[in-house]
């Protein structure tokens, strides 16, 4: 629960501490030591952002990324934020649909609203139970942030 709102999380994927989901097998990997993952925002992130209307990338496909490297920016009715790589690896491609219309993030976050594909080991990704545990730890901070926004 996020306050009075229920957030659902598919259990057929992994999650990141920066509130993205990762689904394996989006394309064949180039290296036997890696997997290709498709990434998108979790329901938790979408609920906090609300109404995403702008998405911009500052790296190009084919770039080798460090974990937590800045890769873009997002704006919504509630927040403006930098986006960071959820793991180290090779950025394969962006969801072209979102470059034309980022509102798909709001409508179909676990489907057409996916953000990008990356190739890497994925050993820093969280299982659904680990992600729920992480959410329990960060929810008090999120509540304070939300209350602060409402009082502005």
VENHU-V373839 format. One record per residue. N is the residue number from 0. SS is DSSP state (h for helix, s for strand, l for the rest). Layout:
n ss
N SS
N SS
//
This chain:
n ss
0 l
1 s
2 l
3 l
4 s
5 l
6 l
7 l
8 l
9 l
10 l
11 l
12 l
13 s
14 s
15 l
16 l
17 l
18 l
19 s
20 s
21 s
22 s
23 s
24 l
25 l
26 l
27 l
28 l
29 l
30 l
31 l
32 l
33 l
34 s
35 s
36 s
37 s
38 s
39 s
40 s
41 l
42 h
43 h
44 h
45 h
46 h
47 h
48 h
49 l
50 l
51 s
52 s
53 s
54 s
55 s
56 s
57 l
58 l
59 l
60 l
61 l
62 l
63 s
64 s
65 l
66 l
67 l
68 l
69 s
70 s
71 s
72 s
73 s
74 s
75 s
76 l
77 l
78 l
79 s
80 s
81 s
82 s
83 s
84 l
85 l
86 l
87 l
88 s
89 s
90 s
91 s
92 s
93 s
94 l
95 h
96 h
97 h
98 h
99 h
100 l
101 l
102 l
103 h
104 h
105 h
106 h
107 l
108 l
109 l
110 l
111 l
112 l
113 l
114 l
115 s
116 s
117 s
118 s
119 s
120 l
121 l
122 l
123 l
124 l
125 s
126 l
127 h
128 h
129 h
130 h
131 h
132 h
133 h
134 h
135 h
136 h
137 h
138 h
139 h
140 h
141 h
142 h
143 h
144 h
145 h
146 h
147 h
148 h
149 h
150 l
151 l
//
